[in-house]
């Protein structure tokens, strides 16, 4: 029986607002709206549709073709002679005139083969996974059209028939996966669509509060949002009217909040969540206030550490809401966001900064809060870790606020982002004491109707029942189970697990296909991954899609749109895990998933995952991103970050090997991570049965996967490209492992060939990002390993010196100290290789002969104590000794190794000897083998301004341009040393800042950058902010006294009152 509804489902309005619905207009649609096309389209054509398919048996009227929507945000595109491009910008609404220019190409128009092919091509343009609203189908002709569409593509298998059908709908029921009849008239339908897509809704959602002086101002950011690629698809803004709303929360508000804490901001404005955020808010607010004086230099990643299932989503959103109420603008990653577009984010923040200035607010460094929940932290780790550093390089004031799951498997050394890191408080725990449970109950009871309130005894029982004792410490499902207990469990006589098991049995209802589907959704949900309906087996998908009650079931199964299709997921990963634990001991579950016996939860998970990756649908554009997420999470093989999977690494590799061919052909990420898994398996076989030939095969296959990823695969539209740097390093590691294997097998010549290839790929990676700590550390290890294979010689010393130089550079770049322990350990190993008895004698002999590598090695040995705590006098003595050794090297023998080492010594011993520092950097500039770190390039540019003439300053300006172009793609941000922060007075041996003046070249609007030429600089200009100089009016050619300050982006003039005082 087809479900009939008289009121629109709330999810339909959400679909209209998010443009995730299709409209099908049958042959009778014009008749139902007054008999003319203009009336029809004025009534139903709104921006809420993602596409419109017109099966109207008449030509498209010209005045209709010229129509425009009420909102300029969405542009109409009519296609009547061809199907149009495969993809359109997101702000386009395509209208496909299926019957062609003359309106005569019906679903069975065999006499017009070309027209019929065009019609079918148009139908195939429909995006998958969206609800299709069918209007104007009254007889067999209209029915044939929608049936044809359903047979051509799955996009027309989830239908809402608008109005009571005047035909037998069972034919449609037979081809549909999900079908409703909406009993409403055409006018009622048009009203619902119009109300959900009012043009002013976008402006309301984009108007936020921003600090302005002592108050706050409303700023409409809609002009900053590119309608063809809107940032609001990936992030939420917090609208000003929801912050300022004053209304008492209702019981319905509370129930909706329990069902989904991300649905609305009104519960946060109403005080519904139990307050667990104050500590985090105090700490973060104190830090944010510092931005007004210190600006983008404070940009950082702020971590909110949290146990899994601790209610971190609610706490994060309450924290973001309260900060937005204080005037700090916020972007909150949507739950459907699976990737981060850095360029889109940077462009939006730039436009927003300009918008704030345009509306007349006094500019100041108000940081943006960019918030990410645990699911984003786990699935987009690399992107989030580089975000703060990348935006700081672009001089954006931001705080990346991210939940850091304490249950994640990352080691402490890798649980930091690039740049500055801060923890804003203690770990948000999932465990709750009985006393805490009582306080939570008292708070939440304020919002429950009297009939639904629980007694103190109930709250005591629930708190205890939610506890899950574990060897690692107290653990609880309290926050996860709370919504189920308050909303669904009427008594305290049943534990949560028993209640879930009962509900699972009810939902399964003896249907093995449904049981399998529910468990497959759970195995992905445990890792915060949604299940595309298209990936489920057909019987399971149909069983779930046709059950109208399932999406609102007690299990918290959610249905939403994502990645161009419909997905299913559970309310929380811990609920998914509980269901898997229930199924682990259920013979019906094992039968449903065709598993004879289950030895552990991991055994069941891997069995389920093996079936998913092998399905043909796994390689489709909709499912490919999920496969990439799987191989980097649930099927990741890594001894530190995924030790559970590592114990079954041979089985995981076997599962990945069985993936459908389409994934291999389209995904660089998949090939890369399978290669890493094979490398781990070859380097550390699980048992003695693994022969050298088996290990060699794994490494050979890994090399092939990486070769495909680097040179053969063009990532599919839905796939994310893999970083070439990561691929280069993985290839280098794989070739290095092969070299060691061949050497152990006695194949020295082959081993040397693979070692040379490994070095080649490390060099390629270093050329892309010279400060990347991952590259530097592994390249240094490679050089030390190579040095161990040769006897005491100049070549051996050269390798060790180069390794030490790389590790020193890693220390400089690792501002957060992520790899401090590992770097120190490798440096100790390198110094030990230089200090052995035989090595020390050979080193002294070569140094006496003037060998450059040997003298550099002796200098670095002299400087080794500087890694610890020593007095200033001892430090100066060691620096002088190292400098004396390095200056022994004759000019014709000098290379980047000695020049870079000497530059480091001079910087530390005589930091204001600008002429000598510049001379050494000029030497490095003439050595084509030197790979320039950003820090050296920045200092080179500044020293050209400090100690050079106007020609040198122009060269410095050119280097700054190169720096700005490269900064966003580099993993470490350079820092302006204190002695280089201001232009210094050469007549005073650069001991104090130079008081100078600029001649104003041009003045821009308030808050924007103006330019002037410093005295004596010829045509080289610098930036300045007019408002900093405290004058009502500044005119061209006016002279302004100033200091010249150097930043990562170039020199700028600042008032005498602003800069230089601490450097006198």
Rosetta blueprint (number, residue, H / E / L):
1 X L
2 X L
3 X E
4 X E
5 X E
6 X L
7 X L
8 X L
9 X L
10 X H
11 X H
12 X H
13 X H
14 X H
15 X H
16 X H
17 X H
18 X L
19 X L
20 X L
21 X E
22 X E
23 X E
24 X E
25 X E
26 X L
27 X L
28 X L
29 X H
30 X H
31 X H
32 X H
33 X L
34 X L
35 X L
36 X L
37 X H
38 X H
39 X H
40 X H
41 X H
42 X H
43 X H
44 X H
45 X L
46 X L
47 X L
48 X L
49 X L
50 X L
51 X E
52 X E
53 X E
54 X E
55 X L
56 X L
57 X L
58 X L
59 X L
60 X L
61 X L
62 X H
63 X H
64 X H
65 X H
66 X L
67 X L
68 X L
69 X L
70 X L
71 X L
72 X L
73 X L
74 X L
75 X E
76 X E
77 X E
78 X E
79 X E
80 X L
81 X L
82 X L
83 X L
84 X L
85 X L
86 X L
87 X L
88 X L
89 X L
90 X L
91 X L
92 X E
93 X E
94 X E
95 X E
96 X E
97 X E
98 X L
99 X L
100 X L
101 X L
102 X L
103 X L
104 X L
105 X L
106 X L
107 X L
108 X L
109 X L
110 X L
111 X L
112 X L
113 X H
114 X H
115 X H
116 X H
117 X H
118 X H
119 X H
120 X H
121 X H
122 X H
123 X H
124 X L
125 X L
126 X L
127 X L
128 X L
129 X L
130 X L
131 X E
132 X E
133 X E
134 X E
135 X E
136 X L
137 X L
138 X L
139 X L
140 X H
141 X H
142 X H
143 X H
144 X H
145 X H
146 X H
147 X H
148 X H
149 X H
150 X H
151 X H
152 X H
153 X L
154 X H
155 X H
156 X H
157 X L
158 X E
159 X E
160 X E
161 X E
162 X E
163 X L
164 X L
165 X L
166 X L
167 X L
168 X L
169 X L
170 X H
171 X H
172 X H
173 X H
174 X H
175 X H
176 X L
177 X L
178 X E
179 X E
180 X E
181 X E
182 X E
183 X L
184 X L
185 X L
186 X H
187 X H
188 X H
189 X H
190 X H
191 X H
192 X H
193 X H
194 X H
195 X H
196 X H
197 X L
198 X L
199 X L
200 X H
201 X H
202 X H
203 X H
204 X H
205 X H
206 X L
207 X E
208 X E
209 X E
210 X E
211 X E
212 X E
213 X L
214 X L
215 X E
216 X E
217 X E
218 X E
219 X E
220 X E
221 X L
222 X H
223 X H
224 X H
225 X L
226 X L
227 X L
228 X L
229 X L
230 X L
231 X H
232 X H
233 X H
234 X L
235 X E
236 X E
237 X L
238 X L
239 X L
240 X H
241 X H
242 X H
243 X H
244 X H
245 X L
246 X L
247 X L
248 X L
249 X L
250 X L
251 X H
252 X H
253 X H
254 X H
255 X H
256 X H
257 X H
258 X H
259 X H
260 X L
261 X L
262 X L
263 X L
264 X L
265 X L
266 X H
267 X H
268 X H
269 X H
270 X H
271 X L
272 X L
273 X L
274 X L
275 X L
276 X L
277 X L
278 X H
279 X H
280 X H
281 X H
282 X H
283 X H
284 X H
285 X H
286 X H
287 X H
288 X H
289 X H
290 X L
291 X H
292 X H
293 X H
294 X H
295 X H
296 X H
297 X H
298 X H
299 X L
300 X E
301 X E
302 X E
303 X E
304 X E
305 X E
306 X E
307 X L
308 X L
309 X L
310 X L
311 X L
312 X H
313 X H
314 X H
315 X H
316 X H
317 X H
318 X H
319 X H
320 X H
321 X H
322 X H
323 X H
324 X H
325 X H
326 X L
327 X L
328 X L
329 X L
330 X E
331 X E
332 X E
333 X E
334 X L
335 X L
336 X L
337 X L
338 X L
339 X L
340 X L
341 X L
342 X H
343 X H
344 X H
345 X H
346 X H
347 X H
348 X H
349 X H
350 X H
351 X H
352 X H
353 X H
354 X H
355 X H
356 X H
357 X H
358 X H
359 X L
360 X L
361 X L
362 X L
363 X L
364 X L
365 X L
366 X L
367 X L
368 X E
369 X E
370 X E
371 X E
372 X E
373 X L
374 X H
375 X H
376 X H
377 X H
378 X H
379 X H
380 X L
381 X H
382 X H
383 X H
384 X H
385 X H
386 X H
387 X H
388 X H
389 X H
390 X H
391 X H
392 X H
393 X H
394 X L
395 X L
396 X L
397 X L
398 X E
399 X E
400 X E
401 X E
402 X E
403 X E
404 X E
405 X E
406 X L
407 X L
408 X L
409 X L
410 X L
411 X L
412 X H
413 X H
414 X H
415 X L
416 X L
417 X L
418 X L
419 X L
420 X L
421 X E
422 X E
423 X E
424 X L
425 X L
426 X L
427 X L
428 X E
429 X L
430 X L
431 X L
432 X L
433 X L
434 X H
435 X H
436 X H
437 X H
438 X H
439 X H
440 X H
441 X H
442 X H
443 X H
444 X H
445 X H
446 X L
447 X L
448 X L
449 X L
450 X H
451 X H
452 X H
453 X L
454 X L
455 X L
456 X H
457 X H
458 X H
459 X H
460 X H
461 X H
462 X H
463 X H
464 X H
465 X H
466 X H
467 X E
468 X L
469 X L
470 X E
471 X L
472 X L
473 X E
474 X L
475 X L
476 X E
477 X L
478 X H
479 X H
480 X H
481 X H
482 X H
483 X H
484 X H
485 X H
486 X H
487 X H
488 X L
489 X L
490 X L
491 X L
492 X L
493 X L
494 X L
495 X L
496 X H
497 X H
498 X H
499 X H
500 X H
501 X H
502 X H
503 X H
504 X H
505 X H
506 X H
507 X H
508 X H
509 X L
510 X L
511 X L
512 X H
513 X H
514 X H
515 X H
516 X H
517 X H
518 X H
519 X H
520 X H
521 X H
522 X H
523 X H
524 X H
525 X H
526 X L
527 X L
528 X L
529 X L
530 X L
531 X E
532 X E
533 X H
534 X H
535 X H
536 X L
537 X L
538 X H
539 X H
540 X H
541 X H
542 X H
543 X H
544 X H
545 X H
546 X L
547 X L
548 X L
549 X L
550 X H
551 X H
552 X H
553 X L
554 X L
555 X L
556 X L
557 X L
558 X E
559 X E
560 X E
561 X E
562 X E
563 X L
564 X L
565 X E
566 X E
567 X E
568 X E
569 X E
570 X L
571 X L
572 X L
573 X H
574 X H
575 X H
576 X H
577 X H
578 X H
579 X H
580 X H
581 X H
582 X H
583 X H
584 X H
585 X L
586 X L
587 X H
588 X H
589 X H
590 X H
591 X H
592 X H
593 X L
594 X L
595 X L
596 X L
597 X L
598 X L
599 X L
600 X L
601 X H
602 X H
603 X H
604 X H
605 X H
606 X H
607 X H
608 X H
609 X H
610 X H
611 X H
612 X H
613 X H
614 X H
615 X L
616 X H
617 X H
618 X H
619 X H
620 X L
621 X H
622 X H
623 X H
624 X H
625 X H
626 X H
627 X H
628 X H
629 X H
630 X H
631 X H
632 X L
633 X L
634 X L
635 X L
636 X L
637 X L
638 X E
639 X L
640 X L
641 X L
642 X E
643 X H
644 X H
645 X H
646 X H
647 X L
648 X L
649 X H
650 X H
651 X H
652 X H
653 X H
654 X H
655 X H
656 X H
657 X H
658 X L
659 X L
660 X L
661 X H
662 X H
663 X H
664 X H
665 X H
666 X H
667 X L
668 X H
669 X H
670 X H
671 X H
672 X H
673 X H
674 X H
675 X H
676 X H
677 X H
678 X H
679 X H
680 X H
681 X H
682 X H
683 X H
684 X L
685 X L
686 X L
687 X L
688 X L
689 X L
690 X L
691 X L
692 X H
693 X H
694 X H
695 X H
696 X H
697 X H
698 X H
699 X H
700 X H
701 X H
702 X H
703 X H
704 X H
705 X H
706 X H
707 X H
708 X H
709 X H
710 X H
711 X H
712 X L
713 X L
714 X L
715 X L
716 X L
717 X L
718 X L
719 X L
720 X L
721 X L
722 X L
723 X L
724 X H
725 X H
726 X H
727 X H
728 X H
729 X H
730 X H
731 X H
732 X H
733 X H
734 X H
735 X H
736 X H
737 X H
738 X H
739 X H
740 X H
741 X H
742 X H
743 X H
744 X H
745 X L
746 X L
747 X L
748 X H
749 X H
750 X H
751 X H
752 X H
753 X H
754 X H
755 X H
756 X H
757 X H
758 X H
759 X H
760 X H
761 X H
762 X H
763 X H
764 X H
765 X H
766 X H
767 X H
768 X H
769 X L
770 X L
771 X L
772 X L
773 X H
774 X H
775 X H
776 X H
777 X H
778 X H
779 X H
780 X H
781 X H
782 X H
783 X H
784 X H
785 X H
786 X H
787 X H
788 X H
789 X L
790 X L
791 X L
792 X L
793 X L
794 X H
795 X H
796 X H
797 X H
798 X H
799 X H
800 X H
801 X H
802 X H
803 X H
804 X H
805 X H
806 X H
807 X H
808 X H
809 X H
810 X H
811 X H
812 X H
813 X H
814 X L
815 X L
816 X L
817 X L
818 X L
819 X L
820 X H
821 X H
822 X H
823 X H
824 X H
825 X H
826 X H
827 X H
828 X H
829 X H
830 X H
831 X H
832 X H
833 X H
834 X H
835 X H
836 X L
837 X H
838 X H
839 X H
840 X H
841 X H
842 X H
843 X H
844 X H
845 X H
846 X H
847 X H
848 X H
849 X L
850 X L
851 X L
852 X H
853 X H
854 X H
855 X H
856 X H
857 X H
858 X H
859 X H
860 X H
861 X H
862 X H
863 X H
864 X H
865 X H
866 X H
867 X H
868 X L
869 X L
870 X L
871 X L
872 X H
873 X H
874 X H
875 X H
876 X H
877 X H
878 X H
879 X H
880 X H
881 X H
882 X H
883 X H
884 X H
885 X H
886 X H
887 X H
888 X L
889 X L
890 X L
891 X H
892 X H
893 X H
894 X L
895 X L
896 X H
897 X H
898 X H
899 X H
900 X H
901 X H
902 X H
903 X H
904 X H
905 X H
906 X H
907 X H
908 X H
909 X H
910 X L
911 X L
912 X L
913 X L
914 X H
915 X H
916 X H
917 X H
918 X H
919 X H
920 X H
921 X H
922 X H
923 X H
924 X H
925 X H
926 X L
927 X L
928 X L
929 X L
930 X L
931 X L
932 X L
933 X L
934 X H
935 X H
936 X H
937 X H
938 X H
939 X H
940 X H
941 X H
942 X H
943 X H
944 X H
945 X H
946 X H
947 X H
948 X L
949 X L
950 X H
951 X H
952 X H
953 X H
954 X H
955 X H
956 X H
957 X H
958 X H
959 X H
960 X H
961 X H
962 X H
963 X H
964 X H
965 X H
966 X H
967 X H
968 X L
969 X L
970 X L
971 X L
972 X L
973 X L
974 X L
975 X L
976 X L
977 X L
978 X H
979 X H
980 X H
981 X L
982 X E
983 X L
984 X E
985 X L
986 X H
987 X H
988 X H
989 X L
990 X L
991 X L
992 X L
993 X E
994 X L
995 X L
996 X E
997 X E
998 X E
999 X E
1000 X E
1001 X E
1002 X E
1003 X L
1004 X L
1005 X L
1006 X L
1007 X L
1008 X L
1009 X E
1010 X E
1011 X E
1012 X E
1013 X E
1014 X E
1015 X L
1016 X L
1017 X L
1018 X L
1019 X L
1020 X L
1021 X E
1022 X E
1023 X E
1024 X E
1025 X E
1026 X H
1027 X H
1028 X H
1029 X H
1030 X L
1031 X L
1032 X L
1033 X L
1034 X L
1035 X L
1036 X L
1037 X L
1038 X L
1039 X E
1040 X E
1041 X E
1042 X E
1043 X E
1044 X E
1045 X E
1046 X E
1047 X E
1048 X L
1049 X L
1050 X E
1051 X E
1052 X E
1053 X E
1054 X E
1055 X L
1056 X L
1057 X L
1058 X L
1059 X L
1060 X L
1061 X H
1062 X H
1063 X H
1064 X L
